[in-house]
């Protein structure tokens, strides 16, 4: 039970962090927000590794580090694209589009990159997710037909889902299960922060730094929460038996972020969004259990 509780805690933290991106974008740029949070998280995980007396000579092992660097680039792109999806659409639409990753993994990466045979059960589950995303409206009532801001947000969410599915496939193909999880996240967070920093500098954004101390404290809190979520995830998985279906619990991330957006941001949910979301969640859980 402890393992499941810790994973649920990690998923709840992710839901809060995904929700918090939207209000934060009104006070600072996405690029700098991602840069600061990622590097804060890197520093915290680096401190954990130092306390554990981790042998950093592993960083010289190209077979370990190069796949992590490559995966880290796509993780950075995933987070960056998802943050922009939140600028265009609601938390619910962006999150549901991002959670199409299992469907993309089944239809695209499993057969073509991993050369896995797709069973009828898993294929049916993935098809259910595809039907779900088609149910979600691309524009709200009263919105100008030419704008389709929500449609752009959903498309960006799907791009983020593509990057997530690709990362999952890469990690399975590279067989990195034996690598220290804290070191793996340390490398990937460093690369993620670099991706955001490059993006920020390339755009030459005007409002780069947070304007008030409370936003710095908020970002530091997000970094601490991010590091804590990884600790809960790793420690929780270590408490579970082999073959556990704990991945189902991570869907709390989706539920928590949507509930928080409805309560605090006053976002509304249409019946089509609820129907599509139900199908996408059912599809993801079906794939995990299969």
N, C-alpha and C positions, 0 to 999 in steps of 0.2 A: 504493500500500500504506500510505503514511503516513496518508492520510485515513481509511481503514478502521480502522487501529490506534487513531487518536485517538477515533473514534466508539465503538469497543469499550471504550476506557478510560473514556469518559463514561458508557456504559451500566453498566460494572462499578461505578463510583462510585455511581450511582443505586441499584443493587442493594444495596450496602453501607448506604447511607443509609436505604432502605426497611426493611431488616432491623433497623437500629439503633434505629428508633422504638420497637419493642416493649419491649426491656429498659429504655430510658430512661423510659418511662411509669411505671415502678415507683418512680421517684425524683423526678419533677416532673410538673406538670400538662401536659396536651397543649397548652393554650392558650399558656402561657408558653414552652414549648419551641418552638412554631412562631413565636411573636413574636420571641424572641431570635435564633433561627437566621436568620429572614428578614431582620431588620434588620442583623445581622452581614453577611449576604450583600449587602445593599443598600450598606452602607458600603464593602465590598471592590470591588464593581463601580463605585461612584461614584469610588473612587480610580483605577481603571483609566481611566474616562472623563476624569478630570482630567489624567492623564498623557498621554492621547491628545489633549488640548486640544479636547475635544468642545464644540461650540457648543450650550450649554444653552438658547439661545433657541428651539430646536426645541420645547421644552416649552410654548411659547406657541401652537403650531400645534394647534388643536383637532381638526383632521381626523386628526392622528396620535395625539395624547395620549388623546382620549376613547375611541377603540376599545381602546387599551391598558389604560386604567383599567377599562373594562367587562370585558375579558377577564381582567384581574388579579383582579377580584372572584370570578369563577368558578374561577380557579386556586386562590385562597385557600380557597374552599369545597371544591374537590376534595381538596386536601391535608388539610384539617380532617376531612372525612368519612372519608377513607382512614385517617387516624390512629385514629379511633374504631372503624373496622372491625377494626383490629389489636388493639384492646382486647377485642373479643368473640370473635375467631376466630384461626386460625393464619395465619402469614405466607403460606403457600401458597394458602389459600382466599381471603384478602383480595387478594393479588396477581393471582390468576387471574380473580377477579371484575372487578378494575380493568381487566384486559387484554381485557375485552369491549367496550372503547371502539370498535375498528374495526367490530365487528358493529353496534353502535348507530349509528355514523356511516353505515353502508350502509343500514340498515333505516329510520332515522328522519330524520337530518339531510340526507343527500344528496338524497333525493327531495323533501322538504317545505321545507327551508330553502335549499338550493343549487340545487334544481330540476334535478338531474342524473338522467340515465337510468341505471338499474342493469342491467348486462349479466348474462346467465345465469351466467357464470363467477364474478363477484363476489358475486352473490346466493347461489350455492351455497356459496361460501367463508364467507359470513356465517352461513348456516344451519348449517354445521359448527360454528361457535363457539357457536351457541345450543344445539346438542346437547351440546357439551362442558360448558357450565355446568350443564345439567340432570343430568349424570353425577355432579357433586360432591356428596357427602353433606352434609346440613344438620345432622347431629348425629353425634357420635362414639359408639362402642360403650360402653355403660354409662351414657350421659348420660340424665338425666331427660327423658322425652318433652316435658314441659311447658316446659322451659327453651329449647331450640333456640338456644343462644347462638351457635353457628356459623352458623345460619340468619340471625340478625340481622347478623352480621359480613359474610356474603356479600351481603345486601341493601344494606348500607352501601357495600361495594365496588362494587356495580353502580351505586349513586348517584354514586360518584366517577367511574366509567366514563362515565356520562351527562354529567357536567360536562366531562370530557376531550373527549368527542366534540363537545360543543357548542362548546368553545374552538377545536377544530380547524376546525369549520365557520365560526366567526366570523372566524378569521384568514384563511381562504381567501376569505371574502366581502369582508372589509375590504381585501384586497390590500396587506398590510403588508410585502411582501417587500423593499421598498427601504429600510426603516427600519434604522438601525444596530442590530444584534442585541444589543449590550451595553446600549444605551439602552432597548430594548424590555424586556429582562429586569430592568433597574434599576427601571423603572416598575412592572412586574408584581410584583416582589418587595416593593416598598414597599407596594403594595396588599395583597399576601398577608399581610405583617406586621400591617397595620392590621386586617384581618379577624380574625386570631388575637387581637390585643389587645382588640378590641371584644368578642369572644366571651369572653375571660378576665374582663374587667371586668363583663360582663353576668351571668356565673355567680357572681361573687364567691367564687371558689375560695379555699380556706384555704391550701393548700400552693402558693403562687404561685411563689416564687423557688427555684432549685436550692439545696439545703442545704449542699453541699460544693464546694470549689474545683475538684475534679476534674470535676464535672459542667459547670461553666462552661468548662473547657478542652475538654471533649468537645464542647460546643455550638459553641465557636469552631472546633474542628477540622471539624465538620460543615459550618459555613458556608464555610470555606476549600475543603473538598472540593466543595461545591455550586458555588462560583464557578469552581473548576478544571474541573469537568465541563462548564460552559457554554463555557469557553475551548476545551476539547478538541473539543466539538461544533461550534462555529462555525469553528474553524481546520480541523478535519477536513473539514467540508462544503466549505470553500473549496478543498480539495485534490482534490475529486472532480469527475468530469465531469458535465455536465447530464444529468438523467434517471437518475442512479445509484439503485440499490435499497438504499442503505445503511440504510434504515429497518429492514431485517431484523436488522441487528446489534444494534439497541437492545433486542431480546428477551433479550439477555444480562442486562439488569436483572432480569427475571423469574427466570431460571435462577440467577443469583448469590444473590439474596435467599432463594430457597427452599433452596438448598444450605447457606447459612450458618445458616438456621433449623434445619435438620435436624442439622447438626454441633454448633452451640453451644447451641441452645435445646431440643434433643432432641425436636423435633416429628416426629411420625410421618406417613407418607404411605400412605393406603389405596390399593388398586388402582383404586378408582373415582376418587379424586383424580388419580392418575397418568394414567388414561385421559382424564378430562375435561381435564386440563392439556395433554395431547398434542393433543387436538382443538382447543383454544383457540389454542395456539401455531401449529398447522398452519393454522388459519383466518386468523389475523393475518398470517402470512407469505404465504399465498396472496393475500390482499387487497393487501398491499404490492407483490407481484410483478405483480399484475394492473393 
